[in-house]
Protein backbone atom coordinates (compact mmCIF):
# COMPACT_ATOMS: atom_id res chain seq x y z
CA UNK A 1 0.00 0.00 0.00
CA UNK A 2 1.42 3.39 -0.92
CA UNK A 3 1.98 5.91 1.83
CA UNK A 4 1.54 3.42 4.68
CA UNK A 5 3.03 4.44 8.02
CA UNK A 6 3.09 3.12 11.57
CA UNK A 7 1.63 5.25 14.34
CA UNK A 8 2.06 4.47 18.03
CA UNK A 9 0.80 2.13 19.44
CA UNK A 10 1.35 0.09 16.27
CA UNK A 11 -1.68 1.31 14.38
CA UNK A 12 -1.22 0.84 10.64
CA UNK A 13 -2.65 3.80 8.73
CA UNK A 14 -2.36 5.02 5.17
CA UNK A 15 -2.32 8.47 3.65
CA UNK A 16 -5.78 9.80 2.74
CA UNK A 17 -4.39 10.83 -0.67
CA UNK A 18 -2.93 7.38 -1.32
CA UNK A 19 -0.54 8.55 -4.07
CA UNK A 20 2.68 9.26 -2.21
CA UNK A 21 5.04 6.31 -2.21
CA UNK A 22 6.84 5.20 0.95
CA UNK A 23 9.84 7.02 -0.52
CA UNK A 24 8.46 10.49 -1.27
CA UNK A 25 11.54 11.20 -3.40
CA UNK A 26 10.14 8.96 -6.12
CA UNK A 27 7.34 11.42 -6.85
CA UNK A 28 6.76 15.17 -6.67
CA UNK A 29 9.94 17.22 -6.25
CA UNK A 30 10.14 19.63 -3.31
CA UNK A 31 12.77 22.34 -3.70
CA UNK A 32 13.70 24.29 -0.56
CA UNK A 33 15.14 27.80 -0.60
CA UNK A 34 18.01 28.29 1.85
CA UNK A 35 18.58 31.96 2.69
CA UNK A 36 21.39 31.37 5.17
CA UNK A 37 21.03 28.16 7.18
CA UNK A 38 24.00 27.42 9.40
CA UNK A 39 25.55 23.98 9.62
CA UNK A 40 23.70 22.99 12.81
CA UNK A 41 20.33 24.06 11.43
CA UNK A 42 21.04 22.25 8.18
CA UNK A 43 21.98 19.10 10.08
CA UNK A 44 18.72 19.28 12.07
CA UNK A 45 16.74 19.86 8.88
CA UNK A 46 18.29 16.89 7.11
CA UNK A 47 17.91 14.65 10.15
CA UNK A 48 14.19 15.28 10.34
CA UNK A 49 13.09 16.07 6.79
CA UNK A 50 15.56 14.69 4.23
CA UNK A 51 13.01 12.13 3.07
CA UNK A 52 10.66 14.92 2.02
CA UNK A 53 12.92 17.27 0.10
CA UNK A 54 14.93 16.85 -3.08
CA UNK A 55 16.74 20.09 -3.95
CA UNK A 56 18.13 22.89 -1.79
CA UNK A 57 18.67 26.19 -3.58
CA UNK A 58 21.07 28.65 -1.97
CA UNK A 59 18.93 31.72 -2.56
CA UNK A 60 19.99 34.61 -4.83
CA UNK A 61 23.74 35.24 -4.56
CA UNK A 62 24.14 34.00 -0.97
CA UNK A 63 26.58 31.32 -2.15
CA UNK A 64 29.28 34.02 -2.28
CA UNK A 65 28.78 35.01 1.37
CA UNK A 66 29.66 31.76 3.14
CA UNK A 67 33.16 30.95 4.40
CA UNK A 68 34.47 28.38 1.90
CA UNK A 69 34.84 25.65 4.52
CA UNK A 70 31.23 26.14 5.66
CA UNK A 71 29.95 26.13 2.07
CA UNK A 72 31.80 22.92 1.26
CA UNK A 73 30.47 21.24 4.39
CA UNK A 74 26.91 22.28 3.53
CA UNK A 75 27.26 20.78 0.07
CA UNK A 76 28.70 17.56 1.50
CA UNK A 77 25.94 17.29 4.11
CA UNK A 78 23.29 17.59 1.43
CA UNK A 79 24.97 15.05 -0.83
CA UNK A 80 25.36 12.59 2.07
CA UNK A 81 21.57 12.70 2.35
CA UNK A 82 21.09 12.26 -1.43
CA UNK A 83 19.91 15.86 -1.83
CA UNK A 84 21.19 18.25 -4.48
CA UNK A 85 22.30 21.69 -3.29
CA UNK A 86 22.91 24.38 -5.91
CA UNK A 87 23.48 28.13 -6.24
CA UNK A 88 20.55 30.39 -7.05
CA UNK A 89 20.17 31.70 -10.57
CA UNK A 90 21.04 35.28 -9.63
CA UNK A 91 24.61 34.15 -8.95
CA UNK A 92 24.76 32.76 -12.50
CA UNK A 93 23.36 36.04 -13.85
CA UNK A 94 26.09 38.04 -12.11
CA UNK A 95 28.78 35.79 -13.60
CA UNK A 96 27.23 35.99 -17.08
CA UNK A 97 26.83 39.78 -16.88
CA UNK A 98 30.48 40.18 -15.86
CA UNK A 99 31.60 37.81 -18.64
CA UNK A 100 33.00 35.30 -16.15
CA UNK A 101 30.74 32.32 -16.78
CA UNK A 102 33.59 29.89 -17.46
CA UNK A 103 35.29 30.86 -14.18
CA UNK A 104 32.01 30.61 -12.28
CA UNK A 105 31.25 27.12 -13.54
CA UNK A 106 34.82 25.99 -12.88
CA UNK A 107 34.69 27.18 -9.26
CA UNK A 108 31.20 25.77 -8.69
CA UNK A 109 32.39 22.36 -9.88
CA UNK A 110 35.50 22.54 -7.68
CA UNK A 111 33.34 23.32 -4.65
CA UNK A 112 31.34 20.15 -5.22
CA UNK A 113 28.12 21.42 -6.78
CA UNK A 114 26.62 18.99 -9.28
CA UNK A 115 23.58 21.11 -10.22
CA UNK A 116 23.50 24.65 -11.52
CA UNK A 117 20.64 27.05 -12.19
CA UNK A 118 20.51 29.19 -15.32
CA UNK A 119 18.07 32.09 -15.37
CA UNK A 120 17.48 35.61 -16.64
CA UNK A 121 15.23 37.04 -13.98
CA UNK A 122 17.23 40.27 -13.86
CA UNK A 123 19.39 40.27 -16.99
CA UNK A 124 18.35 39.60 -20.58
CA UNK A 125 19.20 36.35 -22.35
CA UNK A 126 17.89 35.37 -25.75
CA UNK A 127 17.15 31.73 -26.52
CA UNK A 128 20.52 31.15 -28.18
CA UNK A 129 22.37 32.55 -25.17
CA UNK A 130 20.34 30.33 -22.85
CA UNK A 131 21.09 27.31 -24.99
CA UNK A 132 24.81 28.05 -25.08
CA UNK A 133 24.94 28.54 -21.30
CA UNK A 134 23.05 25.27 -20.70
CA UNK A 135 25.31 23.35 -23.05
CA UNK A 136 28.43 24.83 -21.46
CA UNK A 137 27.22 23.81 -18.00
CA UNK A 138 26.35 20.34 -19.28
CA UNK A 139 29.86 20.01 -20.74
CA UNK A 140 31.24 20.66 -17.26
CA UNK A 141 29.10 17.79 -16.00
CA UNK A 142 26.37 19.81 -14.29
CA UNK A 143 22.74 18.76 -14.10
CA UNK A 144 21.02 21.95 -15.28
CA UNK A 145 17.88 23.56 -13.92
CA UNK A 146 16.65 26.69 -15.67
CA UNK A 147 14.15 29.33 -14.67
CA UNK A 148 11.64 31.31 -16.69
CA UNK A 149 10.22 34.67 -15.64
CA UNK A 150 11.29 38.12 -14.52
CA UNK A 151 11.68 39.16 -10.90
CA UNK A 152 10.37 42.69 -11.30
CA UNK A 153 7.06 43.33 -9.53
CA UNK A 154 4.09 43.12 -11.88
CA UNK A 155 5.79 40.84 -14.41
CA UNK A 156 3.63 38.00 -15.67
CA UNK A 157 4.09 34.67 -17.39
CA UNK A 158 3.43 34.83 -21.12
CA UNK A 159 2.47 31.40 -22.35
CA UNK A 160 3.99 31.40 -25.85
CA UNK A 161 7.43 32.64 -24.77
CA UNK A 162 7.30 30.17 -21.86
CA UNK A 163 6.64 27.25 -24.19
CA UNK A 164 9.41 28.40 -26.53
CA UNK A 165 11.79 28.63 -23.57
CA UNK A 166 10.80 25.19 -22.24
CA UNK A 167 11.40 23.57 -25.61
CA UNK A 168 14.64 25.49 -26.11
CA UNK A 169 16.00 24.60 -22.68
CA UNK A 170 15.01 20.94 -22.83
CA UNK A 171 16.59 20.55 -26.26
CA UNK A 172 19.82 22.03 -24.86
CA UNK A 173 19.88 19.50 -22.02
CA UNK A 174 18.08 21.15 -19.09
CA UNK A 175 16.36 18.73 -16.74
CA UNK A 176 13.76 21.03 -15.16
CA UNK A 177 12.40 24.53 -15.74
CA UNK A 178 11.36 26.60 -12.74
CA UNK A 179 8.40 28.95 -13.20
CA UNK A 180 9.23 32.21 -11.42
CA UNK A 181 7.28 33.08 -8.29
CA UNK A 182 10.01 34.62 -6.13
CA UNK A 183 10.28 33.93 -2.41
CA UNK A 184 7.36 36.31 -1.78
CA UNK A 185 4.87 34.61 -4.11
CA UNK A 186 3.15 37.93 -4.80
CA UNK A 187 2.63 40.15 -7.87
CA UNK A 188 4.93 38.14 -10.12
CA UNK A 189 4.67 35.26 -12.58
CA UNK A 190 1.44 33.31 -12.13
CA UNK A 191 0.46 35.18 -8.94
CA UNK A 192 -1.48 38.38 -8.42
CA UNK A 193 -0.75 41.02 -5.78
CA UNK A 194 -2.43 38.94 -3.08
CA UNK A 195 -0.55 35.78 -3.90
CA UNK A 196 -3.47 34.05 -5.64
CA UNK A 197 -3.25 32.29 -8.99
CA UNK A 198 -4.05 34.51 -11.95
CA UNK A 199 -7.62 34.33 -13.23
CA UNK A 200 -6.44 32.90 -16.58
CA UNK A 201 -4.43 30.08 -15.00
CA UNK A 202 -6.76 27.44 -16.44
CA UNK A 203 -5.67 28.47 -19.94
CA UNK A 204 -2.03 28.23 -18.91
CA UNK A 205 -2.55 24.74 -17.46
CA UNK A 206 -4.13 23.43 -20.65
CA UNK A 207 -1.31 24.64 -22.87
CA UNK A 208 1.44 23.46 -20.53
CA UNK A 209 0.04 19.97 -20.05
CA UNK A 210 2.66 18.28 -22.34
CA UNK A 211 5.47 19.79 -20.24
CA UNK A 212 4.06 19.22 -16.76
CA UNK A 213 6.72 16.70 -15.69
CA UNK A 214 9.52 19.21 -16.37
CA UNK A 215 8.08 22.21 -14.50
CA UNK A 216 8.84 23.27 -10.93
CA UNK A 217 6.37 25.89 -9.70
CA UNK A 218 7.69 28.36 -7.13
CA UNK A 219 4.99 28.33 -4.46
CA UNK A 220 6.08 29.68 -1.07
CA UNK A 221 2.54 30.11 0.32
CA UNK A 222 0.19 27.37 1.54
CA UNK A 223 -2.76 28.52 -0.57
CA UNK A 224 -0.54 28.37 -3.68
CA UNK A 225 0.61 24.86 -2.83
CA UNK A 226 -2.98 23.71 -2.33
CA UNK A 227 -4.15 25.33 -5.57
CA UNK A 228 -1.33 23.81 -7.60
CA UNK A 229 -2.04 20.39 -6.08
CA UNK A 230 -5.69 20.88 -7.01
CA UNK A 231 -4.70 21.51 -10.63
CA UNK A 232 -1.88 18.98 -11.02
CA UNK A 233 -2.29 16.46 -8.22
CA UNK A 234 -0.29 15.83 -5.03
CA UNK A 235 2.92 15.09 -6.91
CA UNK A 236 3.27 18.48 -8.58
CA UNK A 237 6.85 19.80 -8.44
CA UNK A 238 7.06 22.71 -5.98
CA UNK A 239 9.87 25.18 -5.29
CA UNK A 240 10.90 28.01 -2.97
CA UNK A 241 9.57 26.14 0.04
CA UNK A 242 10.85 27.55 3.34
CA UNK A 243 12.85 25.02 5.38
CA UNK A 244 10.34 25.06 8.24
CA UNK A 245 7.48 24.38 5.80
CA UNK A 246 8.71 21.02 4.46
CA UNK A 247 6.51 18.96 6.77
CA UNK A 248 3.57 21.22 5.97
CA UNK A 249 4.01 20.63 2.22
CA UNK A 250 4.43 16.88 2.59
CA UNK A 251 1.35 16.76 4.82
CA UNK A 252 -0.61 18.56 2.11
CA UNK A 253 0.66 16.11 -0.51
CA UNK A 254 -0.49 13.17 1.61
CA UNK A 255 -3.83 14.57 2.72
CA UNK A 256 -2.64 14.85 6.32
CA UNK A 257 -3.96 18.42 6.58
CA UNK A 258 -7.59 19.44 6.40
CA UNK A 259 -6.84 21.54 3.28
CA UNK A 260 -6.28 18.39 1.17
CA UNK A 261 -7.90 15.66 3.31
CA UNK A 262 -10.77 15.22 0.86
CA UNK A 263 -9.20 16.87 -2.17
CA UNK A 264 -7.91 13.67 -3.76
CA UNK A 265 -10.39 11.19 -2.28
CA UNK A 266 -11.21 9.92 -5.75
CA UNK A 267 -7.57 8.98 -6.28
CA UNK A 268 -7.18 6.94 -3.09
CA UNK A 269 -5.52 3.56 -3.44
CA UNK A 270 -6.63 1.11 -0.74
C-alpha positions as CSV (number, residue, x, y, z in Angstrom):
1,X,0.0,0.0,0.0
2,X,1.4,3.4,-0.9
3,X,2.0,5.9,1.8
4,X,1.5,3.4,4.7
5,X,3.0,4.4,8.0
6,X,3.1,3.1,11.6
7,X,1.6,5.3,14.3
8,X,2.1,4.5,18.0
9,X,0.8,2.1,19.4
10,X,1.4,0.1,16.3
11,X,-1.7,1.3,14.4
12,X,-1.2,0.8,10.6
13,X,-2.6,3.8,8.7
14,X,-2.4,5.0,5.2
15,X,-2.3,8.5,3.6
16,X,-5.8,9.8,2.7
17,X,-4.4,10.8,-0.7
18,X,-2.9,7.4,-1.3
19,X,-0.5,8.5,-4.1
20,X,2.7,9.3,-2.2
21,X,5.0,6.3,-2.2
22,X,6.8,5.2,0.9
23,X,9.8,7.0,-0.5
24,X,8.5,10.5,-1.3
25,X,11.5,11.2,-3.4
26,X,10.1,9.0,-6.1
27,X,7.3,11.4,-6.8
28,X,6.8,15.2,-6.7
29,X,9.9,17.2,-6.3
30,X,10.1,19.6,-3.3
31,X,12.8,22.3,-3.7
32,X,13.7,24.3,-0.6
33,X,15.1,27.8,-0.6
34,X,18.0,28.3,1.9
35,X,18.6,32.0,2.7
36,X,21.4,31.4,5.2
37,X,21.0,28.2,7.2
38,X,24.0,27.4,9.4
39,X,25.5,24.0,9.6
40,X,23.7,23.0,12.8
41,X,20.3,24.1,11.4
42,X,21.0,22.3,8.2
43,X,22.0,19.1,10.1
44,X,18.7,19.3,12.1
45,X,16.7,19.9,8.9
46,X,18.3,16.9,7.1
47,X,17.9,14.6,10.2
48,X,14.2,15.3,10.3
49,X,13.1,16.1,6.8
50,X,15.6,14.7,4.2
51,X,13.0,12.1,3.1
52,X,10.7,14.9,2.0
53,X,12.9,17.3,0.1
54,X,14.9,16.9,-3.1
55,X,16.7,20.1,-4.0
56,X,18.1,22.9,-1.8
57,X,18.7,26.2,-3.6
58,X,21.1,28.6,-2.0
59,X,18.9,31.7,-2.6
60,X,20.0,34.6,-4.8
61,X,23.7,35.2,-4.6
62,X,24.1,34.0,-1.0
63,X,26.6,31.3,-2.1
64,X,29.3,34.0,-2.3
65,X,28.8,35.0,1.4
66,X,29.7,31.8,3.1
67,X,33.2,31.0,4.4
68,X,34.5,28.4,1.9
69,X,34.8,25.7,4.5
70,X,31.2,26.1,5.7
71,X,30.0,26.1,2.1
72,X,31.8,22.9,1.3
73,X,30.5,21.2,4.4
74,X,26.9,22.3,3.5
75,X,27.3,20.8,0.1
76,X,28.7,17.6,1.5
77,X,25.9,17.3,4.1
78,X,23.3,17.6,1.4
79,X,25.0,15.0,-0.8
80,X,25.4,12.6,2.1
81,X,21.6,12.7,2.3
82,X,21.1,12.3,-1.4
83,X,19.9,15.9,-1.8
84,X,21.2,18.3,-4.5
85,X,22.3,21.7,-3.3
86,X,22.9,24.4,-5.9
87,X,23.5,28.1,-6.2
88,X,20.5,30.4,-7.0
89,X,20.2,31.7,-10.6
90,X,21.0,35.3,-9.6
91,X,24.6,34.1,-8.9
92,X,24.8,32.8,-12.5
93,X,23.4,36.0,-13.9
94,X,26.1,38.0,-12.1
95,X,28.8,35.8,-13.6
96,X,27.2,36.0,-17.1
97,X,26.8,39.8,-16.9
98,X,30.5,40.2,-15.9
99,X,31.6,37.8,-18.6
100,X,33.0,35.3,-16.1
101,X,30.7,32.3,-16.8
102,X,33.6,29.9,-17.5
103,X,35.3,30.9,-14.2
104,X,32.0,30.6,-12.3
105,X,31.2,27.1,-13.5
106,X,34.8,26.0,-12.9
107,X,34.7,27.2,-9.3
108,X,31.2,25.8,-8.7
109,X,32.4,22.4,-9.9
110,X,35.5,22.5,-7.7
111,X,33.3,23.3,-4.6
112,X,31.3,20.1,-5.2
113,X,28.1,21.4,-6.8
114,X,26.6,19.0,-9.3
115,X,23.6,21.1,-10.2
116,X,23.5,24.7,-11.5
117,X,20.6,27.1,-12.2
118,X,20.5,29.2,-15.3
119,X,18.1,32.1,-15.4
120,X,17.5,35.6,-16.6
121,X,15.2,37.0,-14.0
122,X,17.2,40.3,-13.9
123,X,19.4,40.3,-17.0
124,X,18.4,39.6,-20.6
125,X,19.2,36.4,-22.3
126,X,17.9,35.4,-25.7
127,X,17.2,31.7,-26.5
128,X,20.5,31.1,-28.2
129,X,22.4,32.5,-25.2
130,X,20.3,30.3,-22.8
131,X,21.1,27.3,-25.0
132,X,24.8,28.1,-25.1
133,X,24.9,28.5,-21.3
134,X,23.0,25.3,-20.7
135,X,25.3,23.4,-23.1
136,X,28.4,24.8,-21.5
137,X,27.2,23.8,-18.0
138,X,26.3,20.3,-19.3
139,X,29.9,20.0,-20.7
140,X,31.2,20.7,-17.3
141,X,29.1,17.8,-16.0
142,X,26.4,19.8,-14.3
143,X,22.7,18.8,-14.1
144,X,21.0,21.9,-15.3
145,X,17.9,23.6,-13.9
146,X,16.6,26.7,-15.7
147,X,14.1,29.3,-14.7
148,X,11.6,31.3,-16.7
149,X,10.2,34.7,-15.6
150,X,11.3,38.1,-14.5
151,X,11.7,39.2,-10.9
152,X,10.4,42.7,-11.3
153,X,7.1,43.3,-9.5
154,X,4.1,43.1,-11.9
155,X,5.8,40.8,-14.4
156,X,3.6,38.0,-15.7
157,X,4.1,34.7,-17.4
158,X,3.4,34.8,-21.1
159,X,2.5,31.4,-22.4
160,X,4.0,31.4,-25.8
161,X,7.4,32.6,-24.8
162,X,7.3,30.2,-21.9
163,X,6.6,27.2,-24.2
164,X,9.4,28.4,-26.5
165,X,11.8,28.6,-23.6
166,X,10.8,25.2,-22.2
167,X,11.4,23.6,-25.6
168,X,14.6,25.5,-26.1
169,X,16.0,24.6,-22.7
170,X,15.0,20.9,-22.8
171,X,16.6,20.5,-26.3
172,X,19.8,22.0,-24.9
173,X,19.9,19.5,-22.0
174,X,18.1,21.1,-19.1
175,X,16.4,18.7,-16.7
176,X,13.8,21.0,-15.2
177,X,12.4,24.5,-15.7
178,X,11.4,26.6,-12.7
179,X,8.4,28.9,-13.2
180,X,9.2,32.2,-11.4
181,X,7.3,33.1,-8.3
182,X,10.0,34.6,-6.1
183,X,10.3,33.9,-2.4
184,X,7.4,36.3,-1.8
185,X,4.9,34.6,-4.1
186,X,3.1,37.9,-4.8
187,X,2.6,40.1,-7.9
188,X,4.9,38.1,-10.1
189,X,4.7,35.3,-12.6
190,X,1.4,33.3,-12.1
191,X,0.5,35.2,-8.9
192,X,-1.5,38.4,-8.4
193,X,-0.8,41.0,-5.8
194,X,-2.4,38.9,-3.1
195,X,-0.6,35.8,-3.9
196,X,-3.5,34.1,-5.6
197,X,-3.3,32.3,-9.0
198,X,-4.0,34.5,-11.9
199,X,-7.6,34.3,-13.2
200,X,-6.4,32.9,-16.6
201,X,-4.4,30.1,-15.0
202,X,-6.8,27.4,-16.4
203,X,-5.7,28.5,-19.9
204,X,-2.0,28.2,-18.9
205,X,-2.5,24.7,-17.5
206,X,-4.1,23.4,-20.6
207,X,-1.3,24.6,-22.9
208,X,1.4,23.5,-20.5
209,X,0.0,20.0,-20.1
210,X,2.7,18.3,-22.3
211,X,5.5,19.8,-20.2
212,X,4.1,19.2,-16.8
213,X,6.7,16.7,-15.7
214,X,9.5,19.2,-16.4
215,X,8.1,22.2,-14.5
216,X,8.8,23.3,-10.9
217,X,6.4,25.9,-9.7
218,X,7.7,28.4,-7.1
219,X,5.0,28.3,-4.5
220,X,6.1,29.7,-1.1
221,X,2.5,30.1,0.3
222,X,0.2,27.4,1.5
223,X,-2.8,28.5,-0.6
224,X,-0.5,28.4,-3.7
225,X,0.6,24.9,-2.8
226,X,-3.0,23.7,-2.3
227,X,-4.1,25.3,-5.6
228,X,-1.3,23.8,-7.6
229,X,-2.0,20.4,-6.1
230,X,-5.7,20.9,-7.0
231,X,-4.7,21.5,-10.6
232,X,-1.9,19.0,-11.0
233,X,-2.3,16.5,-8.2
234,X,-0.3,15.8,-5.0
235,X,2.9,15.1,-6.9
236,X,3.3,18.5,-8.6
237,X,6.9,19.8,-8.4
238,X,7.1,22.7,-6.0
239,X,9.9,25.2,-5.3
240,X,10.9,28.0,-3.0
241,X,9.6,26.1,0.0
242,X,10.8,27.5,3.3
243,X,12.9,25.0,5.4
244,X,10.3,25.1,8.2
245,X,7.5,24.4,5.8
246,X,8.7,21.0,4.5
247,X,6.5,19.0,6.8
248,X,3.6,21.2,6.0
249,X,4.0,20.6,2.2
250,X,4.4,16.9,2.6
251,X,1.3,16.8,4.8
252,X,-0.6,18.6,2.1
253,X,0.7,16.1,-0.5
254,X,-0.5,13.2,1.6
255,X,-3.8,14.6,2.7
256,X,-2.6,14.9,6.3
257,X,-4.0,18.4,6.6
258,X,-7.6,19.4,6.4
259,X,-6.8,21.5,3.3
260,X,-6.3,18.4,1.2
261,X,-7.9,15.7,3.3
262,X,-10.8,15.2,0.9
263,X,-9.2,16.9,-2.2
264,X,-7.9,13.7,-3.8
265,X,-10.4,11.2,-2.3
266,X,-11.2,9.9,-5.7
267,X,-7.6,9.0,-6.3
268,X,-7.2,6.9,-3.1
269,X,-5.5,3.6,-3.4
270,X,-6.6,1.1,-0.7
